[in-house]
Amino acid sequence: MVAADDEDAGRGSGEASGSRRTGDQSSPDSRSSTGGLEDWVKALREMAPYLDLGWRLAGATAGPPLLGYFLVDLWFGTTPWGVLVGAVLGLAAAGLQLKKLQDEFDR
């Protein structure tokens, strides 16, 4: 009997809150021009160049030392030099990525 009362109480409160929710929602036709899907698309298009910035910097920084190790050091036995040259090239590439980002911000 207590479980039945709990279910009825839960159903009653759910209906009341459900009617509030449907009353708060606007139909797609009555939406204003702000806050719609077009605004989200515009915001994502503006953020797109910066969303993958971490991957671009990580790839530019870590890629050349890894290539230097696996392609140069292991094949030719020049253990520190491939990694060191790759690290210098990777840091230069990361610096160029940051410079490119700074130029985009200045526009």
Backbone bond lengths (Angstrom), bond angles and torsions (degrees), N, CA, C in turn:
res aa  C-N    CA-C-N  psi(-1)  N-CA   C-N-CA  omega(-1)  CA-C   N-CA-C  phi
1 M - - - 1.445 - - 1.534 110.23 -
2 V 1.306 118.21 -39.30 1.455 121.71 179.11 1.519 109.73 -67.45
3 A 1.341 117.28 -39.51 1.460 120.94 179.02 1.516 110.58 -64.09
4 A 1.327 117.27 -38.53 1.464 120.31 178.68 1.521 110.46 -65.65
5 D 1.342 116.60 -39.48 1.463 119.57 178.03 1.526 110.78 -64.95
6 D 1.369 116.69 -38.17 1.459 120.50 178.55 1.517 110.92 -64.91
7 E 1.348 116.43 -40.49 1.463 119.42 179.42 1.518 110.92 -65.24
8 D 1.357 115.94 -43.24 1.463 119.27 178.93 1.524 110.45 -63.87
9 A 1.325 116.35 -40.39 1.464 119.75 179.42 1.518 110.26 -65.66
10 G 1.333 116.62 -41.58 1.461 120.13 178.88 1.514 111.30 -65.33
11 R 1.329 116.07 -40.72 1.456 119.50 179.61 1.521 110.59 -66.77
12 G 1.319 116.10 -40.43 1.464 119.15 -179.48 1.519 111.69 -65.57
13 S 1.328 116.50 -42.58 1.454 118.07 -179.69 1.518 110.48 -70.84
14 G 1.342 116.81 -32.45 1.461 119.78 178.51 1.514 111.03 -66.99
15 E 1.332 116.08 -38.33 1.461 118.41 179.05 1.516 110.90 -67.18
16 A 1.325 116.06 -39.91 1.461 118.66 -179.00 1.527 110.47 -66.61
17 S 1.347 115.63 -44.05 1.461 116.93 -179.66 1.523 110.30 -72.05
18 G 1.315 117.27 -31.78 1.460 119.93 178.16 1.517 111.32 -65.53
19 S 1.344 116.78 -37.66 1.455 118.30 179.03 1.519 110.85 -69.42
20 R 1.329 116.05 -32.67 1.461 118.04 175.97 1.521 110.67 -66.19
21 R 1.329 116.16 -41.22 1.459 119.11 -178.35 1.521 110.88 -64.26
22 T 1.304 117.19 -44.98 1.458 117.89 -179.00 1.518 110.59 -68.63
23 G 1.323 117.58 -29.59 1.452 119.59 177.72 1.523 112.04 -71.58
24 D 1.347 116.58 -29.65 1.458 120.26 -179.51 1.520 112.40 -77.26
25 Q 1.322 117.35 -27.55 1.456 120.08 -176.55 1.519 110.00 -76.07
26 S 1.298 115.45 140.83 1.450 120.41 177.40 1.516 108.57 -96.86
27 S 1.269 115.50 152.33 1.457 118.60 174.84 1.519 108.47 -74.72
28 P 1.332 118.41 155.60 1.465 120.03 -178.72 1.515 113.13 -58.75
29 D 1.322 116.74 -27.89 1.458 119.44 -178.80 1.523 111.91 -73.84
30 S 1.354 117.07 -28.62 1.456 119.25 -175.28 1.520 112.64 -94.88
31 R 1.329 118.45 6.11 1.464 120.65 178.80 1.512 110.86 -69.75
32 S 1.325 114.07 147.71 1.459 118.10 174.95 1.520 108.91 -81.38
33 S 1.294 116.52 170.95 1.459 120.24 -177.77 1.526 111.90 -74.73
34 T 1.317 118.38 -15.02 1.462 119.88 178.12 1.520 109.21 -96.24
35 G 1.324 115.94 141.76 1.450 120.69 176.38 1.512 114.19 85.30
36 G 1.292 118.73 7.92 1.444 121.02 -179.24 1.511 112.57 -89.26
37 L 1.298 115.22 -172.32 1.460 122.16 -179.18 1.526 111.32 -63.44
38 E 1.311 116.76 -34.17 1.464 119.85 -179.93 1.524 111.51 -62.47
39 D 1.343 116.39 -35.92 1.463 120.21 178.44 1.515 111.28 -67.03
40 W 1.339 117.03 -38.84 1.464 120.76 177.18 1.522 110.65 -64.50
41 V 1.305 116.81 -43.89 1.465 120.53 -179.88 1.522 110.06 -62.84
42 K 1.318 116.51 -42.79 1.466 120.52 178.91 1.528 111.08 -63.01
43 A 1.344 116.96 -43.65 1.464 120.49 179.91 1.522 111.32 -64.62
44 L 1.326 117.68 -41.38 1.467 120.31 178.93 1.518 111.68 -66.73
45 R 1.321 117.38 -36.52 1.468 119.49 177.24 1.528 111.42 -66.01
46 E 1.332 116.09 -35.24 1.463 119.43 178.38 1.522 111.47 -72.67
47 M 1.346 118.00 -31.35 1.453 121.52 -178.51 1.526 113.16 -87.39
48 A 1.300 118.46 -15.11 1.470 122.29 -172.13 1.529 114.09 -53.00
49 P 1.322 120.26 -44.20 1.469 118.14 -179.78 1.529 113.53 -63.51
50 Y 1.327 117.99 -21.91 1.461 121.63 -175.54 1.521 113.09 -99.35
51 L 1.336 117.73 -14.09 1.453 119.99 -177.83 1.521 112.02 -67.87
52 D 1.308 118.25 -31.78 1.457 120.53 -178.94 1.528 112.14 -102.32
53 L 1.316 116.95 17.86 1.464 120.92 -177.12 1.523 111.71 -60.79
54 G 1.316 118.04 -41.56 1.460 120.98 179.29 1.513 112.19 -60.69
55 W 1.333 116.64 -42.54 1.470 119.92 179.00 1.517 111.29 -67.76
56 R 1.334 116.30 -38.50 1.469 118.41 178.99 1.525 111.14 -64.75
57 L 1.322 117.29 -43.78 1.463 120.12 179.81 1.524 111.44 -68.05
58 A 1.324 117.21 -40.89 1.462 119.98 179.07 1.524 110.94 -64.73
59 G 1.324 116.66 -41.87 1.464 119.66 178.80 1.516 112.79 -66.93
60 A 1.321 115.92 -39.63 1.462 119.67 179.84 1.524 111.51 -69.27
61 T 1.325 116.92 -32.16 1.462 120.40 -178.19 1.528 112.42 -85.04
62 A 1.314 117.69 -41.63 1.468 120.62 -174.41 1.527 113.12 -91.93
63 G 1.307 118.03 -23.61 1.471 120.49 -176.39 1.524 114.33 -62.61
64 P 1.313 119.06 -54.82 1.468 119.65 -178.13 1.530 114.98 -60.93
65 P 1.347 121.10 -40.56 1.465 117.82 176.41 1.533 112.65 -64.50
66 L 1.327 116.84 -37.44 1.465 119.03 177.23 1.521 111.17 -65.17
67 L 1.309 116.48 -43.39 1.468 119.30 176.40 1.525 110.90 -63.73
68 G 1.322 116.72 -39.35 1.454 120.18 177.80 1.519 111.98 -61.86
69 Y 1.316 116.91 -38.71 1.456 119.81 179.58 1.527 111.29 -71.14
70 F 1.344 116.14 -51.18 1.462 119.05 -173.23 1.524 113.06 -76.74
71 L 1.319 118.12 -34.06 1.464 119.35 -177.03 1.527 113.81 -92.70
72 V 1.320 117.77 -31.13 1.464 119.55 -175.37 1.530 110.95 -104.18
73 D 1.335 116.29 -56.03 1.459 119.90 -172.45 1.524 112.72 -65.75
74 L 1.314 118.54 -42.76 1.463 119.71 -177.95 1.526 111.72 -71.41
75 W 1.316 117.95 -35.84 1.468 120.19 -177.66 1.525 112.34 -78.46
76 F 1.325 116.68 -40.85 1.461 120.05 -173.75 1.526 113.40 -102.95
77 G 1.323 118.35 -7.59 1.455 121.07 178.29 1.515 114.24 72.42
78 T 1.295 117.47 26.01 1.473 122.37 179.37 1.523 109.27 -101.92
79 T 1.321 116.07 60.54 1.460 123.42 -163.75 1.525 116.26 -44.60
80 P 1.296 124.97 -55.85 1.466 115.83 -175.28 1.526 114.04 -82.14
81 W 1.321 118.77 -21.25 1.456 119.96 -167.71 1.525 113.73 -73.79
82 G 1.294 119.18 -37.41 1.465 120.31 177.72 1.517 112.13 -63.84
83 V 1.325 114.90 -41.39 1.468 119.63 178.87 1.522 110.39 -68.47
84 L 1.320 117.09 -42.14 1.466 119.58 -178.63 1.524 111.92 -65.90
85 V 1.325 116.76 -45.41 1.470 119.33 177.96 1.525 110.07 -64.85
86 G 1.334 116.61 -39.58 1.464 120.21 176.41 1.518 112.47 -62.79
87 A 1.331 116.56 -38.29 1.470 119.78 178.77 1.519 111.19 -65.76
88 V 1.333 116.55 -41.22 1.464 119.74 178.08 1.525 110.13 -64.12
89 L 1.331 116.27 -44.97 1.472 119.32 177.99 1.528 111.57 -64.64
90 G 1.322 116.72 -37.64 1.464 120.47 178.54 1.512 112.56 -65.26
91 L 1.320 116.56 -42.81 1.469 119.44 177.57 1.523 111.43 -66.40
92 A 1.328 116.56 -36.51 1.468 119.17 176.31 1.527 110.49 -65.84
93 A 1.327 116.97 -40.52 1.472 120.26 178.41 1.525 110.99 -65.33
94 A 1.338 117.51 -39.84 1.464 120.62 177.46 1.529 110.37 -65.26
95 G 1.328 116.81 -38.92 1.464 119.96 175.97 1.510 112.32 -62.72
96 L 1.329 116.48 -39.19 1.470 119.85 176.74 1.527 111.30 -66.07
97 Q 1.330 116.64 -38.12 1.465 119.82 176.67 1.529 110.78 -62.26
98 L 1.323 116.33 -43.30 1.468 119.78 178.98 1.524 111.59 -66.75
99 K 1.327 117.30 -37.94 1.463 121.12 176.98 1.529 110.45 -63.53
100 K 1.326 115.72 -41.93 1.466 120.48 177.76 1.526 110.47 -62.28
101 L 1.339 116.94 -41.17 1.459 121.12 177.70 1.524 111.00 -64.79
102 Q 1.319 117.02 -40.92 1.462 120.78 178.49 1.533 110.77 -63.07
103 D 1.317 116.92 -40.28 1.465 120.34 177.49 1.517 111.43 -63.88
104 E 1.346 117.36 -35.49 1.463 120.38 177.10 1.509 110.68 -67.93
105 F 1.329 118.29 -37.35 1.461 121.26 178.29 1.523 111.99 -67.96
106 D 1.314 116.90 -33.16 1.458 120.55 -178.05 1.523 113.36 -72.37
107 R 1.318 117.04 -20.10 1.469 119.50 -179.23 1.474 112.88 -69.64
